Amino acid sequence: MRETVLEILTEIRGDIDFDNETKLIDDSILASLDIVAIVSEFNDEFDVEISVEDLVPENFNSLDAMIKLIENAQE
C-alpha cells in the first residue's frame, strides 16, 4: 500500500519528498486543491470513502498519516 500511496502523491506533487516530510499541512506544503486531488485518488484507488470529518491536518501531514487514514477508511 505504501508504494501505491507514494505513487499517487508523487503524481499529484512530484516536487515534494513525501518520505521525509512530516508537516505537509502545518508548513503549508500541500494546498487545499492538492488535498482534494489526493482524496479523490485515494477514494478511487482503494475503494474507500474519506469523509469530510477526516479532512483534518493530522491526517495529511505525512505519508504515514495518509496510509493510516486509508487503513481506517477500509475498516
DRENPA-3360 file (N, C-alpha, C; in nm, 2 decimals, always signed):
BEGIN
1 = MRETVLEI = +0.08/-0.12/+0.00/+0.00/+0.00/+0.00/+0.09/+0.13/+0.00 ~ +0.19/+0.12/+0.08/+0.28/+0.24/+0.09/+0.33/+0.29/-0.05 ~ +0.37/+0.19/-0.14/+0.42/+0.23/-0.27/+0.31/+0.29/-0.35 ~ +0.19/+0.24/-0.34/+0.08/+0.29/-0.42/+0.04/+0.44/-0.37 ~ +0.04/+0.46/-0.24/+0.01/+0.59/-0.19/+0.12/+0.69/-0.23 ~ +0.24/+0.65/-0.22/+0.35/+0.73/-0.26/+0.35/+0.76/-0.41 ~ +0.31/+0.67/-0.49/+0.30/+0.69/-0.64/+0.19/+0.79/-0.66 ~ +0.07/+0.78/-0.60/-0.04/+0.88/-0.61/+0.01/+1.02/-0.57;
9 = LTEIRGDI = +0.08/+1.03/-0.46/+0.12/+1.16/-0.41/+0.22/+1.22/-0.50 ~ +0.31/+1.14/-0.56/+0.42/+1.19/-0.65/+0.36/+1.23/-0.78 ~ +0.25/+1.17/-0.82/+0.18/+1.21/-0.95/+0.12/+1.35/-0.93 ~ +0.07/+1.37/-0.81/+0.00/+1.50/-0.78/+0.10/+1.61/-0.75 ~ +0.20/+1.58/-0.67/+0.30/+1.68/-0.64/+0.44/+1.61/-0.64 ~ +0.50/+1.60/-0.75/+0.63/+1.54/-0.77/+0.74/+1.62/-0.71 ~ +0.72/+1.74/-0.67/+0.82/+1.83/-0.61/+0.84/+1.81/-0.46 ~ +0.76/+1.72/-0.40/+0.77/+1.71/-0.26/+0.83/+1.57/-0.22;
17 = DFDNETKL = +0.92/+1.57/-0.12/+0.98/+1.45/-0.07/+0.89/+1.39/+0.04 ~ +0.79/+1.31/+0.00/+0.69/+1.26/+0.09/+0.74/+1.16/+0.19 ~ +0.86/+1.10/+0.16/+0.92/+1.00/+0.25/+0.97/+1.07/+0.38 ~ +1.01/+1.20/+0.36/+1.07/+1.27/+0.47/+0.99/+1.39/+0.53 ~ +0.90/+1.44/+0.46/+0.82/+1.55/+0.52/+0.71/+1.50/+0.62 ~ +0.71/+1.57/+0.73/+0.61/+1.53/+0.83/+0.52/+1.64/+0.87 ~ +0.53/+1.75/+0.81/+0.44/+1.87/+0.83/+0.39/+1.93/+0.70 ~ +0.33/+1.84/+0.62/+0.28/+1.88/+0.49/+0.18/+1.99/+0.50;
25 = IDDSILAS = +0.09/+1.98/+0.60/-0.01/+2.08/+0.61/+0.04/+2.19/+0.70 ~ +0.10/+2.16/+0.82/+0.14/+2.26/+0.91/+0.24/+2.36/+0.85 ~ +0.32/+2.31/+0.76/+0.42/+2.40/+0.69/+0.36/+2.45/+0.55 ~ +0.24/+2.43/+0.53/+0.17/+2.48/+0.40/+0.24/+2.43/+0.28 ~ +0.28/+2.31/+0.28/+0.35/+2.25/+0.16/+0.24/+2.20/+0.07 ~ +0.13/+2.14/+0.12/+0.02/+2.10/+0.04/-0.09/+2.20/+0.05 ~ -0.15/+2.24/-0.06/-0.26/+2.33/-0.06/-0.40/+2.26/-0.06 ~ -0.50/+2.33/-0.04/-0.63/+2.26/-0.03/-0.67/+2.19/-0.16;
33 = LDIVAIVS = -0.63/+2.24/-0.28/-0.66/+2.17/-0.40/-0.58/+2.04/-0.41 ~ -0.46/+2.04/-0.36/-0.38/+1.92/-0.35/-0.46/+1.81/-0.27 ~ -0.51/+1.85/-0.16/-0.59/+1.76/-0.07/-0.71/+1.70/-0.14 ~ -0.78/+1.79/-0.22/-0.90/+1.74/-0.29/-0.85/+1.64/-0.39 ~ -0.74/+1.66/-0.46/-0.70/+1.57/-0.56/-0.65/+1.44/-0.50 ~ -0.58/+1.45/-0.38/-0.53/+1.33/-0.31/-0.65/+1.24/-0.26 ~ -0.75/+1.31/-0.20/-0.87/+1.23/-0.15/-0.94/+1.16/-0.26 ~ -0.95/+1.23/-0.38/-1.02/+1.17/-0.49/-0.95/+1.05/-0.54;
41 = EFNDEFDV = -0.82/+1.06/-0.55/-0.74/+0.95/-0.60/-0.74/+0.83/-0.49 ~ -0.73/+0.86/-0.37/-0.74/+0.76/-0.26/-0.87/+0.69/-0.27 ~ -0.98/+0.76/-0.28/-1.12/+0.70/-0.29/-1.13/+0.61/-0.41 ~ -1.07/+0.65/-0.52/-1.08/+0.56/-0.64/-0.99/+0.44/-0.63 ~ -0.86/+0.46/-0.59/-0.76/+0.36/-0.59/-0.79/+0.25/-0.49 ~ -0.84/+0.29/-0.37/-0.85/+0.20/-0.26/-1.00/+0.17/-0.23 ~ -1.09/+0.22/-0.31/-1.23/+0.19/-0.29/-1.28/+0.23/-0.15 ~ -1.24/+0.35/-0.11/-1.28/+0.39/+0.02/-1.36/+0.52/+0.01;
49 = EISVEDLV = -1.42/+0.57/+0.12/-1.49/+0.70/+0.12/-1.43/+0.78/+0.23 ~ -1.34/+0.87/+0.20/-1.28/+0.96/+0.30/-1.38/+1.07/+0.32 ~ -1.43/+1.08/+0.45/-1.54/+1.17/+0.48/-1.48/+1.31/+0.51 ~ -1.57/+1.41/+0.51/-1.54/+1.55/+0.55/-1.48/+1.55/+0.69 ~ -1.53/+1.47/+0.78/-1.47/+1.47/+0.91/-1.33/+1.42/+0.92 ~ -1.28/+1.35/+0.81/-1.14/+1.31/+0.80/-1.05/+1.41/+0.75 ~ -1.10/+1.52/+0.70/-1.02/+1.62/+0.64/-0.96/+1.72/+0.74 ~ -0.88/+1.66/+0.83/-0.81/+1.74/+0.93/-0.66/+1.73/+0.90;
57 = PENFNSLD = -0.59/+1.83/+0.94/-0.44/+1.84/+0.92/-0.37/+1.71/+0.96 ~ -0.40/+1.66/+1.07/-0.33/+1.54/+1.13/-0.33/+1.42/+1.03 ~ -0.44/+1.41/+0.95/-0.45/+1.30/+0.85/-0.37/+1.32/+0.72 ~ -0.31/+1.44/+0.70/-0.24/+1.47/+0.58/-0.11/+1.53/+0.60 ~ -0.06/+1.53/+0.72/+0.07/+1.59/+0.75/+0.19/+1.50/+0.70 ~ +0.17/+1.37/+0.68/+0.28/+1.29/+0.64/+0.23/+1.17/+0.56 ~ +0.32/+1.10/+0.50/+0.28/+0.98/+0.42/+0.22/+0.88/+0.52 ~ +0.28/+0.85/+0.63/+0.23/+0.76/+0.73/+0.09/+0.79/+0.77;
65 = AMIKLIEN = +0.07/+0.92/+0.80/-0.07/+0.96/+0.84/-0.17/+0.93/+0.73 ~ -0.13/+0.95/+0.61/-0.23/+0.92/+0.50/-0.25/+0.77/+0.48 ~ -0.15/+0.69/+0.50/-0.17/+0.55/+0.50/-0.26/+0.50/+0.61 ~ -0.24/+0.56/+0.73/-0.33/+0.52/+0.84/-0.47/+0.57/+0.81 ~ -0.49/+0.68/+0.75/-0.63/+0.73/+0.71/-0.69/+0.63/+0.62 ~ -0.62/+0.58/+0.52/-0.68/+0.49/+0.43/-0.71/+0.36/+0.50 ~ -0.62/+0.31/+0.58/-0.65/+0.18/+0.65/-0.77/+0.20/+0.74 ~ -0.79/+0.31/+0.81/-0.91/+0.33/+0.89/-1.03/+0.34/+0.80;
73 = AQE = -1.02/+0.40/+0.69/-1.14/+0.40/+0.60/-1.18/+0.27/+0.54 ~ -1.08/+0.18/+0.54/-1.11/+0.04/+0.49/-1.18/-0.05/+0.59 ~ -1.18/-0.01/+0.71/-1.23/-0.09/+0.82/-1.39/-0.08/+0.82;
% end
